[in-house]
Structures are given as C-alpha cells and as structure tokens.
Amino acid sequence: MIISTRTQTNNKQMAKKIKKRFPKKELNAWLRLHRTWNHNEWLNLLEDLTQLGFHEWSTCGSGQKNIGFYLETRRS
C-alpha cells in the first residue's frame, strides 16, 4: 500500500479538537464553490474535513454517506 506524501503530511496536521457536530456550515461553504465535483475533489473535501476535526464524519463509511447525501440534496 502506497501512502502519498500529502496524506503523511496531513496526518501530522490533524486537528487537535475532534468535533462531533455535523459539518453543515463547512459543507454549505464548499457547495458555494462546487456545483459539481469529481472523485478527487470529493477526496480532498474529506481530507479537509478530517483536518478540521470532523473525523467521525469524514473517515467512516456511514459518515461519508451522510455527507454525500447532504451535498447531493442541497446542490443547485
């Protein structure tokens, strides 16, 4: 398994405070810039959310499904 340099760097910069709330505010801000997105942009969003402390949402399958559902139902 190959771990990218970016992933290794991001692991060192993990948020100090883990946030349990749903990242609604952050996702709304992201949606203002992204009406459509590709797989790489999705992965970057998940990485960014992890760095912001939303580990419970961005690293597990059910959390990612909730994020995806939120984005799909709110994009214009």
Order of alpha helices (4+ residues) and beta strands (2+ residues): alpha-alpha-alpha-alpha-alpha
